[in-house]
Amino acid sequence: MYVAVKGGEKAIDNAHALMADGRRGDENVAELSLEQISGQLSLAVERVMTEGSVYDRDLAALALKQAQGDAVEAIFLLRAYRTTLPRFGSSLPVETGAMAIRRRISAAFKDLPGGQILGPTYDYTHRLLDFALAAQGGDRPPVAENAEPVEDSMPRVTDVLGHQGLIETSGEGAEMPGDLTRQPLNYPAGRDLRLQNLARADEGFVLALAYSSQRGYGNTHPFAGEIRMGEVAVELVPEELGFAIEIGEITLTECQMVNQFKGSKTVPPQFTRGYGISFGQCERKAMAMALVDRTLRAEDLGELVTNPAQDQEFVLSHSDNVEASGFVQHLKLPHYVDFQSELEMIRRLRRENAEAAQ
Amino acid sequence: MNTGYNFAYLDEQTKRMLRRAILKAVAIPGYQVPFGSREMPLPYGWGTGGIQVTAAVIGADDTLKVIDQGADDTTNAVSIRRFFARTTGVATTEKTVDATIIQTRHRIPETPLSDGQIMVYQVPIPEPLRWLEPRETETRKMHALADYGAMHVKLYEDIARYGHIATTYDYPVLVNDRYLMRPSPIPKFDNPKMDHSPALQLFGAGREKRIYAVPPYTSVKSLDFEDHPFEVQRWDQACALCGSTESFLDEVVTDDQGGRMYVCSDSDYCGERQKDQMQ
C-alpha cells in the first residue's frame, strides 16, 4: 500500500523537539550556563568566533550551547546571525606590535628584544588524562607572578629582520581591503581576500593543507619567526569626530612565518613572509594559516604552481566549512527525481546490452 | 508573521544588490552573474540561492508555491515555505495555477505556466562546464568565446560508449542561441517546458554566488546531434493514482519482493486530476 511522503510539517516540528530534548540531556544534571561555556570551554568559543567571523564570546557560547558543542554548526549559527548585522564602519588596522603580550615565542632566534614569553600553552604538558579534573576541581597549581613585568617594547621579529633588509617588505595593502562576504570572490584573488578567506576557513582543512606543504606538496621551508598572543586595542574613526577612539580590546594570536626565497636577477636573496591570525588563542589555526598564505603566494613569487596548497582556486573555493558542510549534507535531501531518471537510463542500457548479447 | 526581521528577511540594500544582478541576468539570458551571496539561516546546498532570489522579487501581493521533487509536502519545501510565511506573511498555495512565484528544486510543474508567473530554481552547481573543467578562470573564458566543443565531445563520447547520451538530468541547454546553461538538476523530461515559456525563469546558486535567468519566450535548446536528437524519458506505466501517461513518474517500492508502483512526482497535478475524476 502506497503511503505518500506526507506530514513533512509535523515531522519537522518533532525533529526540533527531539533535538531540544537531546540538548538538555539528563534534567537531574544542572544546565550549562553561557558563562560556564565561555569561561571553561574558551578554546572552543574562540574557534567559533574565529571561523564565525564575529568577536563576541557570549554569542559564540550561545551558538555552542545551541549546537550541542558541534563547532561547525555553531559557526554556521554565528555566521547566519552576522549577516543580519548592520555595518557601521571599519576599524583602523590593529597594531599587533603594541599588543599587551601574554605569549610570544620565536623559533628563529634564541633571544630577542623583549625576550621569549612562554605564556599559557599545552605545548609541554604530558598528555595524560587528569583524573583529578574528573573528580571536579583538583588542586590548581598557583600561578607564579614574574618579579619583573614584561618589557614594554616587544618588536615583531619580522620588523627586526626588516631593518636589515633580510626579509621582504610586507607590501602596501589596499587602501580598503576587499570583503568576500559582500562581493563574490573572483580569481585570481588578491592577498587581502586570500587572507580573509583563510582567517574564516575551516581549521581542519587549513591544517591539512599546511601539513601537505610540509610533506613535499609545495614546500616553503618555513620557520616560526614569531607567534604572539595577547590583547590589542580596536580603534575606529567616527565620521562625526574625525579622530580615532578606542572602542574595545580583543585577544588575538598572530603568527609570522619566515620562509626561504632564492632571490632573482632583480631581487637579492631574502626571506619571504607567511601570515596567520586568529581571534583568541587559536594558535594551531594561525600557524597553519601562515603556511598556506605563503604557499598561495607561489604564483606572485614566480614559483611553479603544482600542488593543491599552492592552487588558489582549489584552496579558496573549498576552505569554508559552512559552505562545505551544507553541500555535502544536502545529499540527504530527496533526489527521487534525478535517481528515477538514472534508473530509467540504466535499465534501458542493460536491456539493450542483453538484446545485443542474444 | 515574525516582525523581528525585514520583509523577506534580507535588508533592502541586499535586495537591491540582488535585483541588480537579476536585471543583468535577464538582460543576458543564460549568462551567470556573480553576486554577493549572503549567509542565510538555511544551509548552503539547501536552496539558499533560490531563497535569496525569491526574497528579492517577492511582494506583499504575491502567492508563493514551493516544491521539491515536484511535491509541496517534502520536508525541505515545507521548511522554505514556512520561512517565507514567517518572514513575509504572503499567501502560500500548493496550486500551480494560483501561484505568482514558484520556487522549485528538481522539477518544473506539469501544469503549463502562464504569463506573469516567476519560476525560481535552486541551483547547486551553476557552471555547465564544471565537470569538464574545474577552474572558474577557464570556464569563464570558454563562455566568453562560446567555446562549447568540450560539451559536444562529452555527449559524443556517451553515444560512443552507451549508444545514447547518458545525461538524464541537469541536461545542458543553449539559451537564446548564445550561452550554455545548466537548467539545474531537473530531469531532462522537463527541459522542453523551458523553451519559449511564458514565465520568467530565475536561477539562484547561493553557495556558488551566481544568478542567471531565462526571460519569457526565450529559446532554450537542449544540446543534441542530428542523428541523435534530444529525447525525454518515457514510462510503460501510467500513474497508479491518477492514470496520467503524460507526467514524470516516481517509482515507489512497495515491498521487498520487487513490488513497485509508479505515481506522479507532481503532487498538485496528480491531486487535481484525482479530484476531477471523482466528480
Chai-1 contact restraints between the chains, C-beta under 6 A:
chainA,res_idxA,chainB,res_idxB,connection_type,confidence,min_distance_angstrom,max_distance_angstrom,comment,restraint_id
A,Y2,B,V252,contact,1.0,0.0,6.0,A-B,restraint_1
A,Y2,B,M261,contact,1.0,0.0,6.0,A-B,restraint_2
A,K6,B,D73,contact,1.0,0.0,6.0,A-B,restraint_3
A,G8,B,D73,contact,1.0,0.0,6.0,A-B,restraint_4
A,G8,B,T74,contact,1.0,0.0,6.0,A-B,restraint_5
A,G8,B,T75,contact,1.0,0.0,6.0,A-B,restraint_6
A,G8,B,V78,contact,1.0,0.0,6.0,A-B,restraint_7
A,E9,B,V78,contact,1.0,0.0,6.0,A-B,restraint_8
A,I12,B,T75,contact,1.0,0.0,6.0,A-B,restraint_9
A,R79,B,E39,contact,1.0,0.0,6.0,A-B,restraint_10
A,A80,B,E39,contact,1.0,0.0,6.0,A-B,restraint_11
A,A80,B,P41,contact,1.0,0.0,6.0,A-B,restraint_12
A,T83,B,R38,contact,1.0,0.0,6.0,A-B,restraint_13
A,T83,B,E39,contact,1.0,0.0,6.0,A-B,restraint_14
A,R182,B,G36,contact,1.0,0.0,6.0,A-B,restraint_15
A,Q183,B,G36,contact,1.0,0.0,6.0,A-B,restraint_16
A,P184,B,P34,contact,1.0,0.0,6.0,A-B,restraint_17
A,P184,B,G36,contact,1.0,0.0,6.0,A-B,restraint_18
A,P184,B,K209,contact,1.0,0.0,6.0,A-B,restraint_19
A,Y187,B,E136,contact,1.0,0.0,6.0,A-B,restraint_20
A,Y187,B,T137,contact,1.0,0.0,6.0,A-B,restraint_21
A,E313,B,R135,contact,1.0,0.0,6.0,A-B,restraint_22
A,E323,B,Y44,contact,1.0,0.0,6.0,A-B,restraint_23
A,E323,B,R207,contact,1.0,0.0,6.0,A-B,restraint_24
A,G326,B,P43,contact,1.0,0.0,6.0,A-B,restraint_25
A,G326,B,Y44,contact,1.0,0.0,6.0,A-B,restraint_26
A,G326,B,G45,contact,1.0,0.0,6.0,A-B,restraint_27
A,F327,B,Y44,contact,1.0,0.0,6.0,A-B,restraint_28
A,F327,B,G45,contact,1.0,0.0,6.0,A-B,restraint_29
A,F327,B,R207,contact,1.0,0.0,6.0,A-B,restraint_30
A,H330,B,G45,contact,1.0,0.0,6.0,A-B,restraint_31
A,H330,B,W46,contact,1.0,0.0,6.0,A-B,restraint_32
A,L333,B,N76,contact,1.0,0.0,6.0,A-B,restraint_33
A,P334,B,Q69,contact,1.0,0.0,6.0,A-B,restraint_34
A,P334,B,T74,contact,1.0,0.0,6.0,A-B,restraint_35
A,Y336,B,Q69,contact,1.0,0.0,6.0,A-B,restraint_36
A,Y336,B,D250,contact,1.0,0.0,6.0,A-B,restraint_37
A,V337,B,Q69,contact,1.0,0.0,6.0,A-B,restraint_38
A,V337,B,H106,contact,1.0,0.0,6.0,A-B,restraint_39
A,V337,B,R107,contact,1.0,0.0,6.0,A-B,restraint_40
A,V337,B,P187,contact,1.0,0.0,6.0,A-B,restraint_41
A,V337,B,S265,contact,1.0,0.0,6.0,A-B,restraint_42
A,D338,B,Y169,contact,1.0,0.0,6.0,A-B,restraint_43
A,D338,B,P185,contact,1.0,0.0,6.0,A-B,restraint_44
A,Q340,B,D250,contact,1.0,0.0,6.0,A-B,restraint_45
A,Q340,B,E251,contact,1.0,0.0,6.0,A-B,restraint_46
A,S341,B,T168,contact,1.0,0.0,6.0,A-B,restraint_47
A,S341,B,Y169,contact,1.0,0.0,6.0,A-B,restraint_48
A,S341,B,P187,contact,1.0,0.0,6.0,A-B,restraint_49
A,E342,B,T168,contact,1.0,0.0,6.0,A-B,restraint_50
A,E344,B,Q233,contact,1.0,0.0,6.0,A-B,restraint_51
A,M345,B,T168,contact,1.0,0.0,6.0,A-B,restraint_52
A,L349,B,Y162,contact,1.0,0.0,6.0,A-B,restraint_53
